Amino acid sequence: MRIDAGTLTRVVAVGFAGACASLGVACDVGQSSELANETLTDGPAPSGGGPGGEGDDSPADSTGGNGSNSDPDSDDPPDDPLPDFGGAQGCDYAGDDAAQPFGHHAHSYADGTILPSGSLGQLDAAVADVYGQWRQQFLRQGCGDGRYYVTIGGDDSLTVSEAHGYGMLIAVYMAGFDPDAREFFDGLHAYYRDHPSTGTPPLMAWSQDHSCTTNLGGSSATDGDLDIAYALLLADKQWGSGGTIDYLGEATELLWAITNVELGEGYVYLGDWVGDAYYRQATRSSDFMPNHFAAFEDIVGDGRWENAIGTTYSIMSAVQSSDSGLLPDFAQWVTSDPIPAEPWFLEREWDGDYSYNACRVPWRIGLGYLADGDSRARNLLNPMIGWFQNATGGDPWNMASGYRLWGEPLPGADFPSMTYIAPMGIAAMLDPSRQALLDSIWEAAAYSDLTGVYYDDTLRLLSMIAMSGNWWSPQHAACP
């Protein structure tokens, strides 16, 4: 397999060469070369990990865990038959070429949005360079033949479903630049199928230990499932479903479980483990992904995901701070009187503050306007980005790593982190008057060293894919 500069049509020569160097290969413009074993195989996970690696914690239960390399065909489907969801059909294409290659910029963002300054080629080259570093540090082959996973550097967890969803998104978006992207995606998919939730397959068990075995209860975490389903819909439009894997069929099966187990009355639950009202009437702010929900509605077609978009916007508006525009990590009692979660509701003392979950909100919700043109996303984020600009003086490195909802830094959080900085770039893109602020955020994300912390560097890369104009949605893309 060869890297061809033509696949990245707008990448400038120096940027493409730098990106290739980050992958450990020599591929000057006009020249192709083989990718050579730059993806690490099983070995000690890098030190670090991050607070975000804990972000999917669900209460451990006594259901046990599923061992690694289980046969996906042995996972019994739910008792109810899978619906046809309106007769959605997968793309018949079965080729190896990416139909929506990275850097093609064929899917425009909504009117009134901006990109960072610079040519598209320069933006693409910066993303490709960060991707190369991310791939070397966090993508691993192991836990079975042809399997891949994203290492998080945790003591208890080799990986989590959150990271797995991120990895599948990154692989499908970088196809057309990285010739191995489909191999990675299919290997990540195989790992996902090996580790179903013990309660509701085909949802994914949220954590696996360093022996590749499901641990910490075996239940699901909704955000990972949402990203995996969305990535499978993207894969259908990227490579078609006529090959070895029926990507749309896999997405439909997963969406059935998500829709019937993790989707409540207009909002998503925290996972398949929620039971009593205390947890069942709660949602995680960063699990609100309106662009994902719109794609799911396009497949499911019965109004439930469209209802979830409207209802969750109302929930987010109810718990949003009038002082800063910030949102809490979790909201409670969302069916009656939504409030920011109390301390230690699920994960940490700061569950009702803008912390390591809510930091993803500008990216997650911002895509609702960028990709779908939904003005509710822009209206929700405008107060937040206005507060951010005032609080930092326009310098993203002045941002703390967590805030009380009224805008005061959390204790011990007076240091900058790309976990918080990079996602804010998507909120800045929604207001043309914030070009200088967006450029500052882009420069910080694109040209500062990676930290080696999974959560930090992964949110940086995902945010840069969106900021560079490379995010596209399955519901807006044609079949190959």
N, C-alpha and C positions, 0 to 999 in steps of 0.2 A: 504494500500500500504506500502511496506517495503523497507528499504534500505538494500541491501545485498552487503557485501564487495566484493563478487565475480563479481559484475557488473563493478567494477573498478579494473581490473585485476592486474595492476601494482602499485597500490597505497600502499605505505608502511604503516605499522600499525599505527604509530604515526601520520602520515599525514592524514590518513582517519579519525581517531578519532578527530583530530583537525578540519577537515572540517565539520564533523557532529556536533561538538560543536558549530560551527559558525551558523549552521542552528537551534540551540536550541534543539537538540535531543541528546540522548546518544546511540551510536551505535558502540561499540568497534568491532574490527575485529573478525569475527566468530560469531557475534551476530547481530540480526536485531531488529529494533524498529520502531514504528509508528512515522511518521512526524505529529507534532501536532500544527496546527494553527499558524505557524510562519510567514505566509504571512499576512501583515497588511490589514485590510479592510479600507473603506473610513474613512478619518480623516484629520486633518490638515497636509498639506504637510510639510516636513522638511524644515527648513530655509536653505538658501544657494542659490541654483540655480547656474548658472555659465554663463560666457560669451558665452560658446558654446550653451547654451539654446536659444540664440538669432540667432544661426547660420543659421536658415532656413527662416529668415525674407523675405517675399515677399511683395511687395507693397499692402497695403489694398485696396480693391475695394468696390464697392457698391452693390455687388451681394448678400449680406446677408449671413446667415449661416444656416447649417443644425442642427436641434435640436438633442439631444442625443437620443439613443435607437430607431432610425428610423428603419423601417423594411427594411432589405437589399433586400428583394424581390421586394420592390417598386421602387428601383433605375433603371430607364429605361436604357437599354444598349445603346451604341452608335448606330447611324443610320445604319452604315455599318455592314454587318454580320461578325462575328468573323471567321477568317481563321482557318484552321486546323494546320497551321504551320508545314507542312510536315508530318502530321499524327502522331505527338507525342502522345504516350499512357502513361497513368499513371500506377504506379505499382498496381497490383490487391490485394496485401497484405492488410489485414485489422486487423492485430493483435495489441496488446498493447505494445509489447516489442520493444525496440529501436533496429533497425537493424545495426546502426552505433553508438554504445554506446560510451559515453565519456570515454576516456582512452584506446580505443581499438587499436589505432595507426596502423590501417590497410592500411592507405593511405600515402605513403612516399612522402616527399618533393623532389624537384628537386635535381639532383646531384650537388655537390659543395656548398650545404647549410649546416648550422650548427644549433644545438640546444644549449640552455644554458647548462652549465656543471651540472652534477648530474644525478641520475637515472630518468627514465621516471616516476616512481612512485612518486618521490619527486616533479617533475614538476607538475604532475597531482594533487597531494595533495595541492600544493600552489594555483593552479587555483580553486580547489574546495572550499578552505577556503575563497578566495576573493569572489567567487560566492555566498557563503552563506551569507556573509555580504552585498553584493550588493542586493541580493534578499530581505533581511529584510528591507533595507533602501529605495529601489526604486520601487519594484513591488507592485502594489496595485490592490485589487479587488474592483470594483465599476462601476458606470455609467451603470448599467443594470445587469440583472441576468446572472451570469457566465462570465461577462466581466472582463478583466484585462487591465491595462495600466501601463506605466512607468512614475512616477511623476518626474518633472524636478525642482520643487520648484520655479517656476516663479510667478511673480505678475499677469501677464495677462494670462498666459498659464498654465493650469493644466498639459498638455503634448503637444508634437508636433510629427509630423510624423517621424522626424529623430529619436527621442527616441523610437517610436513605432517599427520602423525597427530594431533598436538595440536590443530591448527586444525580438523580434521574432527570431533573429539570436541567441541570448544567450540561449533561451529556447530550440531550436532544437539542438544546440551543446552540451548542458548539459544533454540531454536525456540519460538515462542509468545510470547516477549518481543520478539525482533527479527524483524520481518516479512521481512527479507532473508535470514534464516538459511538457507533452502533454496537460494536463489541462490548463496550463498557455498559451501554444502556441495557443490552440483553443480559449481561452478567449481573447487573444490579437487579433486574427483573427476576432472574432466577433465584437470587438470594432472598428477595422479598417473598417469592412463592414458597421458599423453604421454611419461612418463619411466620406462619399465620398466627393470629390471635387465638389463644386457647378458648375464647368465648365465642368469637364470631369470625371464622375464616369466611371470606378472603381478606378481611382487615389484617394489618400487620401487627405482630407482637412488638411492643414499643422498645424493648431492650434485649440485647444479646451480650453475653459475657465473652471473655477472651478465649474460651473454648468453642465459640460460635454457637452456643446453646442459649435459647431463650431463658431469660432470668427476670427477676423482680416482678413476678406475677403473671406475665404472659398476656396481659390485656393490651388494648390498643390506645393510641394517642391520636386524636382526630387530625391534627395538622399534618402528620406524616401521611396518613391515608389520603387526605385531600390533595397533597402534592403528587403522590404516586398516581392517583387517578387522572389528574390533569396532565402529567407527563405522558401517560399512556395515550391520552387523546392527542397530544402533540405528536407522538411517535406515529400514530396512524396517518397524520398529514405530512410527516417527514419522510417516512419510508414505506407507507402503505401497510395494509394488514393481510396481504396475499402471500406473505412469506412464511417462515418458520413459526413466527408468533403472530397471532391474530390480536393486534394491539387494541383495536376497538372492542373486540370480544372480551379481552381481559379488563379493559376499562369499564365496560358495561357490568360485568360481574362484580367488580369492586364498588361501582357506583350504586348497585342494588343494595349492597350491605351498608354503605355509608348513608344512603337515603333512608333506609328503614331502621337503622340502629343508632347512628350518630347525629342524625338531623332531628331536632325537636320541632316545636311549634314556632317556626320562624327563626331559629338560631341553631347553632351546632353545639352538641354536648362536648364535654372534655374528652370522652372516649367511650368505649363500649362497657366500661366498668361502672358507670354512674348508676346509682340505684335510688337512694332516698332523695327527697326534695332539696336537701342542703346542697348537694352537688348537681342534681339534675336541673335545678333552676339557676345554673351558672354557665358562663361562657368565657373563653379566653379572647381578649380583644384581637390578638394577632391571628386567631383562627378565622376571623372575618376576612374572607378573600373574595370580594365581589366579582373580580374578573374570573376566578375559578367557578364561582357559583353560576355566573352567566353561561359559561361553557357547559356546566352540568345541566342547566335548564334546557340548553339546546339539544341535549341527548334525552333527558328524562321527559321533558315536555308536558308535565302535568301541573305546573305552577308552583310546586313546593319550593324549588330553589329560587324562583323569582320572588316568592313571598319571603324567603329567608333574607334576600337582599334588602327589601324594604323594612322588614321588622328589625333586622340587626342594625341598620342605619339609625333607627329610632332608639334602640338600646344604647348605641355608642353616643348619640347626641345627649341622652339622659345622664350618662356618667362622665361626659367630657367636662373638664375644668373650664369655668368661665374666666379664670385668671390667665391660664397659659395655653388652653386648647389641648392640653395633654390628656391622654387616656390611661386608665389603670391596666395592669396586667390582666386582672380578672374582674368581671362584674357578677354580682350575686342578685338573686330574686328578680331575674330578668322578665318573668311573666307577669309581675305585679308592679313593683316599684324598684327599678334597677338602681343599684348603688355600687360604688367601688368596693371590692372585696375587703374583708377585714384582714388584719395581719395574720399570717400563718394559715390562711384559708386552705392552701394546698401545698405551696412550695417554700415560701420564705416570708420573712417579716414584711417585705415590701410588696405583697401580692395586690394591694390596693393602690400602688404607686406606679409611676412610669419607670419600669425596670426592664429586666432582660427578656420579657415577653413583648411588652408594648413597644419596645424599640423598633420592632418590625412593622408597626402599623403604617408609617408613612409609605413604605414600599408596598405592603399588601393592599391597602385601601387606595393608594395613589394610582395603582394600575387600573382601578375601576374607572378613572377618568382618562388616563393615557390611552388605554386599549379599547375602552367601550364608550367613552364620551359621557359618562354618567356624572352630571353636575353635582350630585350629592357627595361624591368623593371629594371634589374640589372644595365644596362648602365646608366639609368637615375638617379638612386639613389646612385651610387658609389661616385660621387662628393659630394653629400649631406652628406653622412655618414663620408666621409673623413674630410670635413669641421667640422662636429659636434665633431669628436674626437679631432681635433686640438683646436677648440674653447673652449672645456670643459676640456682639459687635460686628457681626459678619465674618468672624474668623471661626471656622468649625473646630479648630483645635482648642477653643475655649469651652467646648461643650463638656459637661460632666457626664459620668457614666451612670445616670439614674437620677430621678427627680421626684420630689413630692409633687402632687398634682398642682399645687399653687406655684411651682417653679423653683423651689429651693432644692439644691443638690442633696441627695441622700447622704447620710453619714458614711464617710469613707469612700465616696464616689467622685472626689474632686480630681479626676484624671480623665483624659480623653480616650475614647475607644472607637474603633471603626464600626463596632457593633451598633453604636448610636449615630455616628456621623454619616456613614454611607447611605442608610435608608432615607435620611432627610433630603437627600438629593432628589428623590422622586417627588416629594412634596414641593420642592423649589421649582421643578419643571412645570408645575401647573399655573404659574404666575409669571408672565413675561417680564414683569418689573424686577424680578429677582435673578436676572442673568448673572450678575456679579457674584451673588451668593452661590448659585449653582456652580459657577466656574471654580469657586474656592473649594466647594465640597468635592467636585470631580478631581481637582488637582490633589487634594488630600488622599482620596481613595486610589487614584491611578498611579501616583508617583511616590508614595511612602512605602517603606518596606513592609512585607507581610509579617505578622507577629508569630506565626506558627501555632496560633490558637484556632481550633476548628471553627468555632462559632463566629469569631471576629472575621476571619479571612473568607468564610463562605458567604456571610451576609455582604461583605465587601464585593465579592464577585457577582453575586446575584443582582445587587443594586447597580453595578456597573453595566451588566447586560441590559438592564432596563434603561439606564441613563443614556447609553450609547445609541439607542434606537433599535436594538436587536430583539426586543421582546415582541413576540407575535402570539396570537390566540388561536386555538384550534377552530373556534366557531367562525372565525373570519378568514380562514385559509382554505384554499381549494385542494382537492385531492391531487396527488402527483399525476 
